[in-house]
Amino acid sequence: ELCKPVVMQGKKQLWEKWLKEDKLECSEQLGDLVKTIDPTLALSVYLRANVPMKVIQCFAETGQYQKIILYAKKVNFQPDYIFLLRSIMRINPEQGAQFAQVQVRLVNNPANNFHSE
C-alpha cells in the first residue's frame, strides 16, 4: 500500500534505498509497479521475487540480451524465445536483429554447454 504513492510521486531514490535495505517484500506485482518508473529497478525486484519470465523481459527491454540464455539456464527456465524476438522486433528491429545474433552466438558457443541437455 505504501508503495503506490511513492511510485506516483516518482521517488526513485526512496525505492532504491528500501530495496538495498531489504525493507520491501519483493513480488511480481511490486515489480510491475516499479517498472513504470524504472525497468532496471524492476529487474532487481523480479530477481529477488524469483519471477523468471519478467526477469527475462526486463533483460530484453534493457538490451541485456547476453544475460537471457545464461539466466534461463541458471534458473532452469525455458523462455519463449520466438515471442521475445517478435516483441523486440516490433519495438526496435535493429535491437531484434542484435538479440537474435547474441542468442545464436551464445547457443553455438561450446563453452556454454547448451547442447548437452
Chimera marker file (.cmm) of the C-alpha trace (Angstrom):
<marker_set name="trace">
<marker id="1" x="0.000" y="0.000" z="0.000" r="1" g="1" b="0" radius="0.5"/>
<marker id="2" x="2.787" y="2.411" z="0.868" r="1" g="1" b="0" radius="0.5"/>
<marker id="3" x="4.480" y="1.703" z="-2.453" r="1" g="1" b="0" radius="0.5"/>
<marker id="4" x="1.876" y="3.174" z="-4.829" r="1" g="1" b="0" radius="0.5"/>
<marker id="5" x="2.146" y="6.773" z="-3.565" r="1" g="1" b="0" radius="0.5"/>
<marker id="6" x="5.943" y="6.555" z="-3.681" r="1" g="1" b="0" radius="0.5"/>
<marker id="7" x="5.787" y="5.465" z="-7.332" r="1" g="1" b="0" radius="0.5"/>
<marker id="8" x="3.209" y="8.124" z="-8.196" r="1" g="1" b="0" radius="0.5"/>
<marker id="9" x="5.475" y="10.771" z="-6.682" r="1" g="1" b="0" radius="0.5"/>
<marker id="10" x="8.432" y="9.416" z="-8.680" r="1" g="1" b="0" radius="0.5"/>
<marker id="11" x="10.641" y="8.938" z="-5.626" r="1" g="1" b="0" radius="0.5"/>
<marker id="12" x="13.061" y="6.518" z="-7.232" r="1" g="1" b="0" radius="0.5"/>
<marker id="13" x="15.781" y="7.143" z="-4.635" r="1" g="1" b="0" radius="0.5"/>
<marker id="14" x="13.446" y="6.020" z="-1.855" r="1" g="1" b="0" radius="0.5"/>
<marker id="15" x="12.671" y="2.798" z="-3.749" r="1" g="1" b="0" radius="0.5"/>
<marker id="16" x="16.359" y="2.117" z="-4.238" r="1" g="1" b="0" radius="0.5"/>
<marker id="17" x="17.041" y="2.739" z="-0.543" r="1" g="1" b="0" radius="0.5"/>
<marker id="18" x="14.248" y="0.419" z="0.581" r="1" g="1" b="0" radius="0.5"/>
<marker id="19" x="15.371" y="-2.271" z="-1.827" r="1" g="1" b="0" radius="0.5"/>
<marker id="20" x="19.003" y="-2.102" z="-0.672" r="1" g="1" b="0" radius="0.5"/>
<marker id="21" x="17.903" y="-2.247" z="2.964" r="1" g="1" b="0" radius="0.5"/>
<marker id="22" x="15.584" y="-5.228" z="2.296" r="1" g="1" b="0" radius="0.5"/>
<marker id="23" x="12.594" y="-3.263" z="3.570" r="1" g="1" b="0" radius="0.5"/>
<marker id="24" x="10.358" y="-4.406" z="0.716" r="1" g="1" b="0" radius="0.5"/>
<marker id="25" x="8.730" y="-7.763" z="0.202" r="1" g="1" b="0" radius="0.5"/>
<marker id="26" x="9.509" y="-8.316" z="-3.459" r="1" g="1" b="0" radius="0.5"/>
<marker id="27" x="6.748" y="-9.733" z="-5.650" r="1" g="1" b="0" radius="0.5"/>
<marker id="28" x="5.672" y="-9.729" z="-9.278" r="1" g="1" b="0" radius="0.5"/>
<marker id="29" x="3.085" y="-7.041" z="-8.515" r="1" g="1" b="0" radius="0.5"/>
<marker id="30" x="5.689" y="-4.822" z="-6.870" r="1" g="1" b="0" radius="0.5"/>
<marker id="31" x="7.987" y="-5.297" z="-9.860" r="1" g="1" b="0" radius="0.5"/>
<marker id="32" x="5.166" y="-4.325" z="-12.226" r="1" g="1" b="0" radius="0.5"/>
<marker id="33" x="4.558" y="-1.182" z="-10.191" r="1" g="1" b="0" radius="0.5"/>
<marker id="34" x="8.242" y="-0.213" z="-10.043" r="1" g="1" b="0" radius="0.5"/>
<marker id="35" x="8.665" y="-0.896" z="-13.757" r="1" g="1" b="0" radius="0.5"/>
<marker id="36" x="6.535" y="2.157" z="-14.524" r="1" g="1" b="0" radius="0.5"/>
<marker id="37" x="9.332" y="4.372" z="-13.170" r="1" g="1" b="0" radius="0.5"/>
<marker id="38" x="12.466" y="2.274" z="-13.741" r="1" g="1" b="0" radius="0.5"/>
<marker id="39" x="12.834" y="-1.032" z="-15.650" r="1" g="1" b="0" radius="0.5"/>
<marker id="40" x="16.284" y="-1.653" z="-14.154" r="1" g="1" b="0" radius="0.5"/>
<marker id="41" x="14.963" y="-1.297" z="-10.618" r="1" g="1" b="0" radius="0.5"/>
<marker id="42" x="12.055" y="-3.573" z="-11.555" r="1" g="1" b="0" radius="0.5"/>
<marker id="43" x="14.607" y="-6.142" z="-12.719" r="1" g="1" b="0" radius="0.5"/>
<marker id="44" x="16.069" y="-6.183" z="-9.194" r="1" g="1" b="0" radius="0.5"/>
<marker id="45" x="12.599" y="-6.730" z="-7.746" r="1" g="1" b="0" radius="0.5"/>
<marker id="46" x="11.790" y="-9.562" z="-10.179" r="1" g="1" b="0" radius="0.5"/>
<marker id="47" x="15.143" y="-11.228" z="-9.463" r="1" g="1" b="0" radius="0.5"/>
<marker id="48" x="14.506" y="-11.135" z="-5.710" r="1" g="1" b="0" radius="0.5"/>
<marker id="49" x="10.916" y="-12.321" z="-6.173" r="1" g="1" b="0" radius="0.5"/>
<marker id="50" x="12.059" y="-15.154" z="-8.470" r="1" g="1" b="0" radius="0.5"/>
<marker id="51" x="9.812" y="-14.303" z="-11.440" r="1" g="1" b="0" radius="0.5"/>
<marker id="52" x="11.877" y="-15.690" z="-14.360" r="1" g="1" b="0" radius="0.5"/>
<marker id="53" x="9.728" y="-14.543" z="-17.284" r="1" g="1" b="0" radius="0.5"/>
<marker id="54" x="9.621" y="-10.960" z="-16.000" r="1" g="1" b="0" radius="0.5"/>
<marker id="55" x="13.392" y="-11.038" z="-15.365" r="1" g="1" b="0" radius="0.5"/>
<marker id="56" x="13.943" y="-12.137" z="-18.954" r="1" g="1" b="0" radius="0.5"/>
<marker id="57" x="11.558" y="-9.485" z="-20.286" r="1" g="1" b="0" radius="0.5"/>
<marker id="58" x="13.485" y="-6.820" z="-18.367" r="1" g="1" b="0" radius="0.5"/>
<marker id="59" x="16.793" y="-8.114" z="-19.703" r="1" g="1" b="0" radius="0.5"/>
<marker id="60" x="15.334" y="-7.835" z="-23.218" r="1" g="1" b="0" radius="0.5"/>
<marker id="61" x="13.828" y="-4.387" z="-22.645" r="1" g="1" b="0" radius="0.5"/>
<marker id="62" x="17.075" y="-3.025" z="-21.221" r="1" g="1" b="0" radius="0.5"/>
<marker id="63" x="19.184" y="-4.509" z="-24.037" r="1" g="1" b="0" radius="0.5"/>
<marker id="64" x="20.944" y="-7.086" z="-21.832" r="1" g="1" b="0" radius="0.5"/>
<marker id="65" x="20.444" y="-9.873" z="-24.367" r="1" g="1" b="0" radius="0.5"/>
<marker id="66" x="23.553" y="-11.852" z="-23.439" r="1" g="1" b="0" radius="0.5"/>
<marker id="67" x="22.128" y="-12.415" z="-19.962" r="1" g="1" b="0" radius="0.5"/>
<marker id="68" x="18.883" y="-14.027" z="-21.130" r="1" g="1" b="0" radius="0.5"/>
<marker id="69" x="20.144" y="-17.503" z="-22.015" r="1" g="1" b="0" radius="0.5"/>
<marker id="70" x="22.623" y="-17.543" z="-19.137" r="1" g="1" b="0" radius="0.5"/>
<marker id="71" x="19.943" y="-16.593" z="-16.600" r="1" g="1" b="0" radius="0.5"/>
<marker id="72" x="17.413" y="-19.041" z="-18.070" r="1" g="1" b="0" radius="0.5"/>
<marker id="73" x="19.939" y="-21.868" z="-17.827" r="1" g="1" b="0" radius="0.5"/>
<marker id="74" x="20.892" y="-20.869" z="-14.270" r="1" g="1" b="0" radius="0.5"/>
<marker id="75" x="17.291" y="-20.987" z="-13.010" r="1" g="1" b="0" radius="0.5"/>
<marker id="76" x="16.280" y="-23.890" z="-15.274" r="1" g="1" b="0" radius="0.5"/>
<marker id="77" x="13.646" y="-21.859" z="-17.140" r="1" g="1" b="0" radius="0.5"/>
<marker id="78" x="12.722" y="-22.210" z="-20.811" r="1" g="1" b="0" radius="0.5"/>
<marker id="79" x="11.554" y="-18.832" z="-22.154" r="1" g="1" b="0" radius="0.5"/>
<marker id="80" x="9.627" y="-18.409" z="-25.378" r="1" g="1" b="0" radius="0.5"/>
<marker id="81" x="12.478" y="-17.021" z="-27.480" r="1" g="1" b="0" radius="0.5"/>
<marker id="82" x="10.289" y="-16.545" z="-30.561" r="1" g="1" b="0" radius="0.5"/>
<marker id="83" x="7.844" y="-14.418" z="-28.548" r="1" g="1" b="0" radius="0.5"/>
<marker id="84" x="10.732" y="-12.382" z="-27.123" r="1" g="1" b="0" radius="0.5"/>
<marker id="85" x="12.219" y="-11.849" z="-30.574" r="1" g="1" b="0" radius="0.5"/>
<marker id="86" x="8.871" y="-10.769" z="-32.012" r="1" g="1" b="0" radius="0.5"/>
<marker id="87" x="8.305" y="-8.363" z="-29.119" r="1" g="1" b="0" radius="0.5"/>
<marker id="88" x="11.704" y="-6.767" z="-29.567" r="1" g="1" b="0" radius="0.5"/>
<marker id="89" x="11.321" y="-6.610" z="-33.367" r="1" g="1" b="0" radius="0.5"/>
<marker id="90" x="8.045" y="-4.688" z="-33.003" r="1" g="1" b="0" radius="0.5"/>
<marker id="91" x="9.690" y="-2.077" z="-30.808" r="1" g="1" b="0" radius="0.5"/>
<marker id="92" x="13.112" y="-1.877" z="-32.445" r="1" g="1" b="0" radius="0.5"/>
<marker id="93" x="14.050" y="-4.051" z="-35.457" r="1" g="1" b="0" radius="0.5"/>
<marker id="94" x="17.768" y="-3.287" z="-35.072" r="1" g="1" b="0" radius="0.5"/>
<marker id="95" x="17.746" y="-4.469" z="-31.465" r="1" g="1" b="0" radius="0.5"/>
<marker id="96" x="15.759" y="-7.519" z="-32.556" r="1" g="1" b="0" radius="0.5"/>
<marker id="97" x="18.485" y="-8.452" z="-35.013" r="1" g="1" b="0" radius="0.5"/>
<marker id="98" x="21.101" y="-7.885" z="-32.319" r="1" g="1" b="0" radius="0.5"/>
<marker id="99" x="19.120" y="-10.058" z="-29.878" r="1" g="1" b="0" radius="0.5"/>
<marker id="100" x="18.922" y="-12.896" z="-32.425" r="1" g="1" b="0" radius="0.5"/>
<marker id="101" x="22.662" y="-12.686" z="-33.143" r="1" g="1" b="0" radius="0.5"/>
<marker id="102" x="23.569" y="-12.779" z="-29.450" r="1" g="1" b="0" radius="0.5"/>
<marker id="103" x="21.312" y="-15.779" z="-28.847" r="1" g="1" b="0" radius="0.5"/>
<marker id="104" x="22.790" y="-17.729" z="-31.775" r="1" g="1" b="0" radius="0.5"/>
<marker id="105" x="26.320" y="-16.885" z="-30.645" r="1" g="1" b="0" radius="0.5"/>
<marker id="106" x="25.618" y="-18.000" z="-27.060" r="1" g="1" b="0" radius="0.5"/>
<marker id="107" x="23.890" y="-21.220" z="-28.065" r="1" g="1" b="0" radius="0.5"/>
<marker id="108" x="26.659" y="-22.137" z="-30.512" r="1" g="1" b="0" radius="0.5"/>
<marker id="109" x="29.456" y="-21.452" z="-28.011" r="1" g="1" b="0" radius="0.5"/>
<marker id="110" x="30.696" y="-24.887" z="-26.829" r="1" g="1" b="0" radius="0.5"/>
<marker id="111" x="31.847" y="-23.357" z="-23.531" r="1" g="1" b="0" radius="0.5"/>
<marker id="112" x="28.209" y="-22.724" z="-22.580" r="1" g="1" b="0" radius="0.5"/>
<marker id="113" x="27.372" y="-26.438" z="-22.903" r="1" g="1" b="0" radius="0.5"/>
<marker id="114" x="23.767" y="-25.880" z="-24.011" r="1" g="1" b="0" radius="0.5"/>
<marker id="115" x="23.761" y="-28.898" z="-26.321" r="1" g="1" b="0" radius="0.5"/>
<marker id="116" x="24.230" y="-31.496" z="-23.593" r="1" g="1" b="0" radius="0.5"/>
<marker id="117" x="20.780" y="-31.036" z="-22.072" r="1" g="1" b="0" radius="0.5"/>
<link id1="1" id2="2" r="1" g="1" b="0" radius="0.2"/>
<link id1="2" id2="3" r="1" g="1" b="0" radius="0.2"/>
<link id1="3" id2="4" r="1" g="1" b="0" radius="0.2"/>
<link id1="4" id2="5" r="1" g="1" b="0" radius="0.2"/>
<link id1="5" id2="6" r="1" g="1" b="0" radius="0.2"/>
<link id1="6" id2="7" r="1" g="1" b="0" radius="0.2"/>
<link id1="7" id2="8" r="1" g="1" b="0" radius="0.2"/>
<link id1="8" id2="9" r="1" g="1" b="0" radius="0.2"/>
<link id1="9" id2="10" r="1" g="1" b="0" radius="0.2"/>
<link id1="10" id2="11" r="1" g="1" b="0" radius="0.2"/>
<link id1="11" id2="12" r="1" g="1" b="0" radius="0.2"/>
<link id1="12" id2="13" r="1" g="1" b="0" radius="0.2"/>
<link id1="13" id2="14" r="1" g="1" b="0" radius="0.2"/>
<link id1="14" id2="15" r="1" g="1" b="0" radius="0.2"/>
<link id1="15" id2="16" r="1" g="1" b="0" radius="0.2"/>
<link id1="16" id2="17" r="1" g="1" b="0" radius="0.2"/>
<link id1="17" id2="18" r="1" g="1" b="0" radius="0.2"/>
<link id1="18" id2="19" r="1" g="1" b="0" radius="0.2"/>
<link id1="19" id2="20" r="1" g="1" b="0" radius="0.2"/>
<link id1="20" id2="21" r="1" g="1" b="0" radius="0.2"/>
<link id1="21" id2="22" r="1" g="1" b="0" radius="0.2"/>
<link id1="22" id2="23" r="1" g="1" b="0" radius="0.2"/>
<link id1="23" id2="24" r="1" g="1" b="0" radius="0.2"/>
<link id1="24" id2="25" r="1" g="1" b="0" radius="0.2"/>
<link id1="25" id2="26" r="1" g="1" b="0" radius="0.2"/>
<link id1="26" id2="27" r="1" g="1" b="0" radius="0.2"/>
<link id1="27" id2="28" r="1" g="1" b="0" radius="0.2"/>
<link id1="28" id2="29" r="1" g="1" b="0" radius="0.2"/>
<link id1="29" id2="30" r="1" g="1" b="0" radius="0.2"/>
<link id1="30" id2="31" r="1" g="1" b="0" radius="0.2"/>
<link id1="31" id2="32" r="1" g="1" b="0" radius="0.2"/>
<link id1="32" id2="33" r="1" g="1" b="0" radius="0.2"/>
<link id1="33" id2="34" r="1" g="1" b="0" radius="0.2"/>
<link id1="34" id2="35" r="1" g="1" b="0" radius="0.2"/>
<link id1="35" id2="36" r="1" g="1" b="0" radius="0.2"/>
<link id1="36" id2="37" r="1" g="1" b="0" radius="0.2"/>
<link id1="37" id2="38" r="1" g="1" b="0" radius="0.2"/>
<link id1="38" id2="39" r="1" g="1" b="0" radius="0.2"/>
<link id1="39" id2="40" r="1" g="1" b="0" radius="0.2"/>
<link id1="40" id2="41" r="1" g="1" b="0" radius="0.2"/>
<link id1="41" id2="42" r="1" g="1" b="0" radius="0.2"/>
<link id1="42" id2="43" r="1" g="1" b="0" radius="0.2"/>
<link id1="43" id2="44" r="1" g="1" b="0" radius="0.2"/>
<link id1="44" id2="45" r="1" g="1" b="0" radius="0.2"/>
<link id1="45" id2="46" r="1" g="1" b="0" radius="0.2"/>
<link id1="46" id2="47" r="1" g="1" b="0" radius="0.2"/>
<link id1="47" id2="48" r="1" g="1" b="0" radius="0.2"/>
<link id1="48" id2="49" r="1" g="1" b="0" radius="0.2"/>
<link id1="49" id2="50" r="1" g="1" b="0" radius="0.2"/>
<link id1="50" id2="51" r="1" g="1" b="0" radius="0.2"/>
<link id1="51" id2="52" r="1" g="1" b="0" radius="0.2"/>
<link id1="52" id2="53" r="1" g="1" b="0" radius="0.2"/>
<link id1="53" id2="54" r="1" g="1" b="0" radius="0.2"/>
<link id1="54" id2="55" r="1" g="1" b="0" radius="0.2"/>
<link id1="55" id2="56" r="1" g="1" b="0" radius="0.2"/>
<link id1="56" id2="57" r="1" g="1" b="0" radius="0.2"/>
<link id1="57" id2="58" r="1" g="1" b="0" radius="0.2"/>
<link id1="58" id2="59" r="1" g="1" b="0" radius="0.2"/>
<link id1="59" id2="60" r="1" g="1" b="0" radius="0.2"/>
<link id1="60" id2="61" r="1" g="1" b="0" radius="0.2"/>
<link id1="61" id2="62" r="1" g="1" b="0" radius="0.2"/>
<link id1="62" id2="63" r="1" g="1" b="0" radius="0.2"/>
<link id1="63" id2="64" r="1" g="1" b="0" radius="0.2"/>
<link id1="64" id2="65" r="1" g="1" b="0" radius="0.2"/>
<link id1="65" id2="66" r="1" g="1" b="0" radius="0.2"/>
<link id1="66" id2="67" r="1" g="1" b="0" radius="0.2"/>
<link id1="67" id2="68" r="1" g="1" b="0" radius="0.2"/>
<link id1="68" id2="69" r="1" g="1" b="0" radius="0.2"/>
<link id1="69" id2="70" r="1" g="1" b="0" radius="0.2"/>
<link id1="70" id2="71" r="1" g="1" b="0" radius="0.2"/>
<link id1="71" id2="72" r="1" g="1" b="0" radius="0.2"/>
<link id1="72" id2="73" r="1" g="1" b="0" radius="0.2"/>
<link id1="73" id2="74" r="1" g="1" b="0" radius="0.2"/>
<link id1="74" id2="75" r="1" g="1" b="0" radius="0.2"/>
<link id1="75" id2="76" r="1" g="1" b="0" radius="0.2"/>
<link id1="76" id2="77" r="1" g="1" b="0" radius="0.2"/>
<link id1="77" id2="78" r="1" g="1" b="0" radius="0.2"/>
<link id1="78" id2="79" r="1" g="1" b="0" radius="0.2"/>
<link id1="79" id2="80" r="1" g="1" b="0" radius="0.2"/>
<link id1="80" id2="81" r="1" g="1" b="0" radius="0.2"/>
<link id1="81" id2="82" r="1" g="1" b="0" radius="0.2"/>
<link id1="82" id2="83" r="1" g="1" b="0" radius="0.2"/>
<link id1="83" id2="84" r="1" g="1" b="0" radius="0.2"/>
<link id1="84" id2="85" r="1" g="1" b="0" radius="0.2"/>
<link id1="85" id2="86" r="1" g="1" b="0" radius="0.2"/>
<link id1="86" id2="87" r="1" g="1" b="0" radius="0.2"/>
<link id1="87" id2="88" r="1" g="1" b="0" radius="0.2"/>
<link id1="88" id2="89" r="1" g="1" b="0" radius="0.2"/>
<link id1="89" id2="90" r="1" g="1" b="0" radius="0.2"/>
<link id1="90" id2="91" r="1" g="1" b="0" radius="0.2"/>
<link id1="91" id2="92" r="1" g="1" b="0" radius="0.2"/>
<link id1="92" id2="93" r="1" g="1" b="0" radius="0.2"/>
<link id1="93" id2="94" r="1" g="1" b="0" radius="0.2"/>
<link id1="94" id2="95" r="1" g="1" b="0" radius="0.2"/>
<link id1="95" id2="96" r="1" g="1" b="0" radius="0.2"/>
<link id1="96" id2="97" r="1" g="1" b="0" radius="0.2"/>
<link id1="97" id2="98" r="1" g="1" b="0" radius="0.2"/>
<link id1="98" id2="99" r="1" g="1" b="0" radius="0.2"/>
<link id1="99" id2="100" r="1" g="1" b="0" radius="0.2"/>
<link id1="100" id2="101" r="1" g="1" b="0" radius="0.2"/>
<link id1="101" id2="102" r="1" g="1" b="0" radius="0.2"/>
<link id1="102" id2="103" r="1" g="1" b="0" radius="0.2"/>
<link id1="103" id2="104" r="1" g="1" b="0" radius="0.2"/>
<link id1="104" id2="105" r="1" g="1" b="0" radius="0.2"/>
<link id1="105" id2="106" r="1" g="1" b="0" radius="0.2"/>
<link id1="106" id2="107" r="1" g="1" b="0" radius="0.2"/>
<link id1="107" id2="108" r="1" g="1" b="0" radius="0.2"/>
<link id1="108" id2="109" r="1" g="1" b="0" radius="0.2"/>
<link id1="109" id2="110" r="1" g="1" b="0" radius="0.2"/>
<link id1="110" id2="111" r="1" g="1" b="0" radius="0.2"/>
<link id1="111" id2="112" r="1" g="1" b="0" radius="0.2"/>
<link id1="112" id2="113" r="1" g="1" b="0" radius="0.2"/>
<link id1="113" id2="114" r="1" g="1" b="0" radius="0.2"/>
<link id1="114" id2="115" r="1" g="1" b="0" radius="0.2"/>
<link id1="115" id2="116" r="1" g="1" b="0" radius="0.2"/>
<link id1="116" id2="117" r="1" g="1" b="0" radius="0.2"/>
</marker_set>
